[in-house]
Amino acid sequence: MNVQITERAQARIDALKGDRDGQMHLFYETEGCGCGNSGIFEIRYVTETTPEDVEIDSNVGPILIKNWTKIFLDEDMIIDYRDDKRTLVLKSNGQVFNSNLLVTDGTGCQLNVPSR
């Protein structure tokens, strides 16, 4: 499995992450979704891993993912940024998996760009 992160998406992710520690995890959030087969992917920055975590390749280095969630994705994935909606998009050449890919901290709290 491979994830290609566009330059625009990486710039947005870096702005959201700021100076927080952690490794990028393509996390399958199921909280409030009803069951483990009903969820949505988000980018979560984690400082600890679990035995379920495996690394997948990307153009910016290894990304963590829960081994059992790989079945929900295609072999080649793209994370892009839509300027018009100011959102990150998780997609493949065949479909969109999440048109509003959130970036969260290790607890799942959404990260926002600090206002100046």
Z-matrix of the N, CA and C atoms (Angstrom, degrees):
N
C 1 1.442
C 2 1.522 1 108.02
N 3 1.322 2 115.98 1 142.66
C 4 1.456 3 122.01 2 -178.50
C 5 1.523 4 109.89 3 -140.29
N 6 1.339 5 115.54 4 141.42
C 7 1.461 6 121.71 5 176.85
C 8 1.521 7 108.21 6 -120.27
N 9 1.311 8 115.58 7 126.64
C 10 1.467 9 122.10 8 175.73
C 11 1.530 10 107.05 9 -102.89
N 12 1.330 11 116.97 10 120.95
C 13 1.461 12 121.69 11 178.64
C 14 1.520 13 107.64 12 -105.97
N 15 1.337 14 116.65 13 121.77
C 16 1.455 15 120.12 14 -178.80
C 17 1.530 16 109.93 15 -70.07
N 18 1.329 17 116.18 16 161.24
C 19 1.465 18 120.78 17 179.52
C 20 1.525 19 111.24 18 -60.09
N 21 1.332 20 117.37 19 -42.04
C 22 1.474 21 120.53 20 -179.99
C 23 1.520 22 110.93 21 -64.35
N 24 1.333 23 116.60 22 -40.43
C 25 1.462 24 120.42 23 178.35
C 26 1.522 25 110.61 24 -65.70
N 27 1.333 26 117.83 25 -42.68
C 28 1.459 27 120.53 26 -179.16
C 29 1.520 28 110.84 27 -64.27
N 30 1.328 29 117.63 28 -37.85
C 31 1.464 30 120.43 29 177.58
C 32 1.533 31 110.60 30 -62.87
N 33 1.312 32 117.25 31 -41.82
C 34 1.466 33 120.91 32 178.58
C 35 1.526 34 110.94 33 -67.06
N 36 1.323 35 117.17 34 -43.63
C 37 1.461 36 121.46 35 178.78
C 38 1.527 37 110.22 36 -61.15
N 39 1.329 38 117.30 37 -44.21
C 40 1.464 39 120.88 38 178.91
C 41 1.525 40 111.15 39 -61.59
N 42 1.334 41 117.10 40 -40.88
C 43 1.463 42 120.58 41 178.98
C 44 1.528 43 110.86 42 -64.08
N 45 1.329 44 116.52 43 -40.41
C 46 1.461 45 120.40 44 179.38
C 47 1.528 46 111.73 45 -70.56
N 48 1.311 47 117.25 46 -40.81
C 49 1.459 48 121.10 47 -178.70
C 50 1.516 49 111.62 48 -68.04
N 51 1.318 50 116.32 49 -37.22
C 52 1.456 51 119.87 50 -177.76
C 53 1.514 52 110.92 51 59.89
N 54 1.329 53 116.62 52 -134.90
C 55 1.464 54 120.27 53 -177.88
C 56 1.526 55 112.57 54 -99.79
N 57 1.326 56 116.99 55 17.77
C 58 1.469 57 120.37 56 178.56
C 59 1.523 58 110.87 57 -67.46
N 60 1.307 59 115.40 58 146.86
C 61 1.457 60 121.17 59 175.42
C 62 1.524 61 109.22 60 -81.88
N 63 1.316 62 114.73 61 166.05
C 64 1.455 63 119.93 62 173.03
C 65 1.507 64 113.48 63 125.49
N 66 1.322 65 113.79 64 161.78
C 67 1.462 66 122.16 65 178.03
C 68 1.526 67 108.82 66 -103.77
N 69 1.317 68 115.46 67 143.60
C 70 1.457 69 120.21 68 179.13
C 71 1.530 70 109.87 69 -65.94
N 72 1.313 71 114.75 70 131.73
C 73 1.469 72 122.49 71 179.55
C 74 1.527 73 106.64 72 -128.67
N 75 1.318 74 117.25 73 121.28
C 76 1.457 75 121.40 74 173.69
C 77 1.521 76 105.52 75 -80.73
N 78 1.314 77 115.44 76 91.81
C 79 1.455 78 123.14 77 -166.99
C 80 1.521 79 110.47 78 -96.21
N 81 1.319 80 116.24 79 133.99
C 82 1.462 81 122.93 80 178.82
C 83 1.523 82 108.24 81 -95.02
N 84 1.325 83 116.02 82 101.81
C 85 1.465 84 122.41 83 -176.32
C 86 1.526 85 109.72 84 -85.18
N 87 1.331 86 115.28 85 120.98
C 88 1.466 87 120.46 86 -179.92
C 89 1.526 88 111.94 87 -113.85
N 90 1.329 89 117.75 88 -3.61
C 91 1.462 90 121.35 89 -178.29
C 92 1.533 91 110.14 90 -59.12
N 93 1.317 92 116.12 91 122.41
C 94 1.453 93 121.49 92 178.62
C 95 1.517 94 114.20 93 78.46
N 96 1.332 95 117.59 94 6.72
C 97 1.463 96 121.03 95 -177.79
C 98 1.524 97 112.87 96 -97.04
N 99 1.306 98 118.33 97 -5.75
C 100 1.457 99 120.42 98 175.94
C 101 1.510 100 114.88 99 106.09
N 102 1.343 101 117.44 100 -48.39
C 103 1.463 102 119.97 101 179.22
C 104 1.523 103 109.34 102 -159.38
N 105 1.324 104 116.40 103 171.26
C 106 1.457 105 121.54 104 -177.06
C 107 1.512 106 114.74 105 -64.68
N 108 1.318 107 117.77 106 -19.74
C 109 1.459 108 120.92 107 178.05
C 110 1.517 109 112.13 108 -90.14
N 111 1.318 110 117.22 109 0.49
C 112 1.458 111 122.10 110 -179.72
C 113 1.523 112 107.64 111 -123.79
N 114 1.311 113 116.78 112 106.20
C 115 1.447 114 120.54 113 -177.46
C 116 1.512 115 110.95 114 -160.77
N 117 1.324 116 114.67 115 -172.67
C 118 1.452 117 120.94 116 -179.86
C 119 1.524 118 108.42 117 -144.90
N 120 1.314 119 116.16 118 142.68
C 121 1.454 120 120.30 119 179.83
C 122 1.520 121 110.71 120 -81.03
N 123 1.352 122 115.06 121 146.72
C 124 1.455 123 123.35 122 172.52
C 125 1.526 124 107.07 123 -142.85
N 126 1.313 125 115.20 124 163.22
C 127 1.456 126 120.08 125 172.34
C 128 1.523 127 106.04 126 -93.48
N 129 1.325 128 116.29 127 123.07
C 130 1.462 129 121.40 128 179.92
C 131 1.521 130 108.01 129 -123.54
N 132 1.326 131 116.42 130 132.34
C 133 1.457 132 120.37 131 176.40
C 134 1.513 133 109.24 132 -93.84
N 135 1.333 134 116.41 133 114.85
C 136 1.459 135 122.15 134 -175.04
C 137 1.524 136 110.08 135 -114.70
N 138 1.322 137 115.10 136 149.11
C 139 1.466 138 120.51 137 177.24
C 140 1.519 139 111.51 138 -106.78
N 141 1.334 140 116.58 139 -9.51
C 142 1.461 141 121.34 140 177.52
C 143 1.525 142 108.96 141 -132.15
N 144 1.315 143 115.86 142 150.67
C 145 1.460 144 120.64 143 178.04
C 146 1.525 145 109.54 144 -112.29
N 147 1.328 146 115.12 145 166.81
C 148 1.458 147 121.79 146 176.06
C 149 1.529 148 107.94 147 -119.78
N 150 1.322 149 117.71 148 168.10
C 151 1.470 150 119.29 149 177.36
C 152 1.538 151 113.41 150 -62.17
N 153 1.333 152 117.79 151 -20.22
C 154 1.470 153 121.00 152 178.45
C 155 1.520 154 113.01 153 -78.07
N 156 1.335 155 117.70 154 -16.72
C 157 1.461 156 121.64 155 -174.78
C 158 1.519 157 111.46 156 -77.46
N 159 1.327 158 115.26 157 134.58
C 160 1.458 159 122.67 158 173.07
C 161 1.525 160 107.62 159 -130.25
N 162 1.312 161 115.89 160 160.29
C 163 1.455 162 120.36 161 178.19
C 164 1.519 163 110.09 162 -99.12
N 165 1.342 164 114.09 163 140.55
C 166 1.458 165 121.02 164 172.17
C 167 1.523 166 107.18 165 -119.25
N 168 1.316 167 116.02 166 158.72
C 169 1.461 168 121.59 167 -177.11
C 170 1.517 169 111.03 168 -80.05
N 171 1.326 170 114.58 169 148.96
C 172 1.462 171 121.36 170 170.50
C 173 1.517 172 108.11 171 -149.96
N 174 1.307 173 115.95 172 168.70
C 175 1.459 174 120.12 173 179.36
C 176 1.530 175 112.26 174 -74.96
N 177 1.344 176 118.30 175 -5.67
C 178 1.468 177 121.54 176 177.72
C 179 1.523 178 112.01 177 -115.20
N 180 1.313 179 117.34 178 10.22
C 181 1.457 180 121.82 179 -179.57
C 182 1.514 181 110.96 180 114.90
N 183 1.331 182 117.31 181 178.81
C 184 1.457 183 120.99 182 -176.60
C 185 1.529 184 112.59 183 -64.61
N 186 1.323 185 115.66 184 141.88
C 187 1.460 186 124.04 185 175.48
C 188 1.522 187 107.00 186 -120.55
N 189 1.315 188 115.80 187 137.97
C 190 1.464 189 119.85 188 176.94
C 191 1.527 190 110.57 189 -81.84
N 192 1.327 191 114.91 190 151.98
C 193 1.464 192 122.51 191 173.49
C 194 1.531 193 106.81 192 -155.84
N 195 1.318 194 116.90 193 147.05
C 196 1.460 195 119.33 194 173.87
C 197 1.527 196 107.14 195 -69.46
N 198 1.319 197 117.41 196 130.18
C 199 1.458 198 121.83 197 -175.34
C 200 1.530 199 112.01 198 -52.54
N 201 1.324 200 117.77 199 -40.95
C 202 1.467 201 121.41 200 -176.57
C 203 1.521 202 113.23 201 -72.11
N 204 1.354 203 118.89 202 -14.60
C 205 1.469 204 119.97 203 -178.87
C 206 1.524 205 113.43 204 -89.74
N 207 1.340 206 117.69 205 -9.13
C 208 1.465 207 120.02 206 179.77
C 209 1.524 208 112.06 207 -60.40
N 210 1.324 209 117.66 208 -27.24
C 211 1.467 210 120.47 209 -178.31
C 212 1.528 211 112.46 210 -65.59
N 213 1.336 212 117.50 211 -18.58
C 214 1.459 213 121.25 212 -179.30
C 215 1.529 214 112.83 213 -83.44
N 216 1.334 215 117.16 214 -8.85
C 217 1.459 216 121.48 215 -174.91
C 218 1.517 217 111.58 216 -116.39
N 219 1.327 218 115.63 217 164.33
C 220 1.456 219 121.69 218 174.79
C 221 1.533 220 109.37 219 -85.54
N 222 1.315 221 116.15 220 166.63
C 223 1.463 222 121.04 221 -177.76
C 224 1.530 223 112.37 222 -63.00
N 225 1.327 224 116.98 223 -38.87
C 226 1.467 225 122.10 224 179.72
C 227 1.523 226 108.98 225 -117.12
N 228 1.327 227 115.21 226 116.81
C 229 1.459 228 121.99 227 -176.89
C 230 1.528 229 109.95 228 -115.58
N 231 1.340 230 114.91 229 158.90
C 232 1.464 231 121.90 230 179.17
C 233 1.526 232 107.93 231 -132.83
N 234 1.320 233 115.96 232 135.82
C 235 1.459 234 120.82 233 168.08
C 236 1.515 235 105.80 234 -112.13
N 237 1.329 236 115.77 235 119.16
C 238 1.462 237 122.66 236 -176.32
C 239 1.522 238 108.73 237 -124.53
N 240 1.332 239 115.82 238 172.64
C 241 1.461 240 121.58 239 178.76
C 242 1.519 241 109.20 240 -126.09
N 243 1.344 242 115.87 241 131.27
C 244 1.469 243 122.02 242 176.42
C 245 1.513 244 108.53 243 -102.24
N 246 1.336 245 115.67 244 111.14
C 247 1.463 246 120.92 245 -179.93
C 248 1.525 247 112.00 246 -62.15
N 249 1.340 248 116.85 247 -40.13
C 250 1.469 249 120.15 248 -175.19
C 251 1.527 250 112.62 249 -63.46
N 252 1.319 251 117.45 250 -31.59
C 253 1.468 252 121.47 251 -179.76
C 254 1.530 253 112.74 252 -108.24
N 255 1.347 254 115.45 253 -6.39
C 256 1.469 255 121.95 254 -177.38
C 257 1.521 256 111.48 255 54.66
N 258 1.340 257 115.91 256 45.28
C 259 1.465 258 120.89 257 -178.94
C 260 1.521 259 110.92 258 -129.98
N 261 1.314 260 114.41 259 150.93
C 262 1.455 261 121.63 260 169.65
C 263 1.518 262 108.03 261 -85.08
N 264 1.315 263 116.84 262 145.93
C 265 1.457 264 122.51 263 -177.25
C 266 1.529 265 108.76 264 -127.29
N 267 1.333 266 115.92 265 128.93
C 268 1.463 267 122.03 266 173.36
C 269 1.515 268 107.28 267 -101.20
N 270 1.339 269 116.70 268 119.77
C 271 1.459 270 120.30 269 -175.09
C 272 1.514 271 110.58 270 -150.03
N 273 1.316 272 114.46 271 171.35
C 274 1.461 273 122.27 272 169.95
C 275 1.525 274 105.59 273 -127.01
N 276 1.315 275 116.85 274 -174.54
C 277 1.465 276 118.84 275 175.93
C 278 1.520 277 111.68 276 -69.44
N 279 1.343 278 117.63 277 -18.34
C 280 1.452 279 120.96 278 -176.16
C 281 1.516 280 116.49 279 -101.92
N 282 1.355 281 117.34 280 -21.51
C 283 1.461 282 118.33 281 -175.49
C 284 1.524 283 112.07 282 -164.71
N 285 1.332 284 114.95 283 165.23
C 286 1.462 285 122.55 284 174.54
C 287 1.521 286 107.28 285 -100.72
N 288 1.323 287 116.01 286 128.24
C 289 1.463 288 121.56 287 179.84
C 290 1.521 289 111.54 288 -95.00
N 291 1.331 290 117.18 289 -33.80
C 292 1.452 291 121.74 290 178.42
C 293 1.524 292 107.68 291 -157.30
N 294 1.320 293 116.63 292 117.05
C 295 1.462 294 120.74 293 -178.63
C 296 1.524 295 112.12 294 -89.68
N 297 1.330 296 117.69 295 0.71
C 298 1.456 297 122.33 296 175.98
C 299 1.535 298 108.58 297 -142.08
N 300 1.318 299 115.29 298 68.75
C 301 1.454 300 122.94 299 -176.41
C 302 1.525 301 109.23 300 -72.87
N 303 1.330 302 116.05 301 111.14
C 304 1.459 303 120.73 302 -178.91
C 305 1.514 304 110.65 303 -80.12
N 306 1.329 305 115.72 304 155.00
C 307 1.451 306 122.94 305 172.49
C 308 1.523 307 105.66 306 -113.77
N 309 1.345 308 115.89 307 124.61
C 310 1.455 309 120.69 308 -174.50
C 311 1.532 310 110.96 309 -128.77
N 312 1.327 311 113.93 310 165.68
C 313 1.462 312 118.82 311 175.09
C 314 1.519 313 109.21 312 -86.01
N 315 1.309 314 117.22 313 -173.89
C 316 1.460 315 121.98 314 -176.06
C 317 1.511 316 114.70 315 -62.94
N 318 1.333 317 117.69 316 -16.52
C 319 1.463 318 120.94 317 178.96
C 320 1.519 319 112.48 318 -99.45
N 321 1.325 320 117.46 319 -2.25
C 322 1.455 321 121.20 320 -179.24
C 323 1.515 322 114.14 321 92.77
N 324 1.343 323 118.38 322 6.02
C 325 1.466 324 121.42 323 178.14
C 326 1.525 325 109.19 324 -79.04
N 327 1.326 326 115.47 325 130.82
C 328 1.458 327 121.20 326 -176.63
C 329 1.520 328 111.13 327 -64.05
N 330 1.338 329 115.81 328 135.98
C 331 1.450 330 122.04 329 176.88
C 332 1.523 331 109.37 330 -94.01
N 333 1.313 332 116.04 331 138.37
C 334 1.463 333 121.94 332 178.24
C 335 1.512 334 109.30 333 -124.28
N 336 1.320 335 115.42 334 153.56
C 337 1.464 336 119.91 335 176.48
C 338 1.519 337 107.59 336 -70.94
N 339 1.342 338 118.13 337 127.34
C 340 1.461 339 119.20 338 179.70
C 341 1.513 340 111.94 339 -62.99
N 342 1.320 341 116.02 340 139.56
C 343 1.466 342 119.34 341 176.16
C 344 1.523 343 108.91 342 -79.69
N 345 1.290 344 115.57 343 150.54
C 346 1.484 345 119.72 344 -177.35
C 347 1.496 346 109.66 345 -114.66
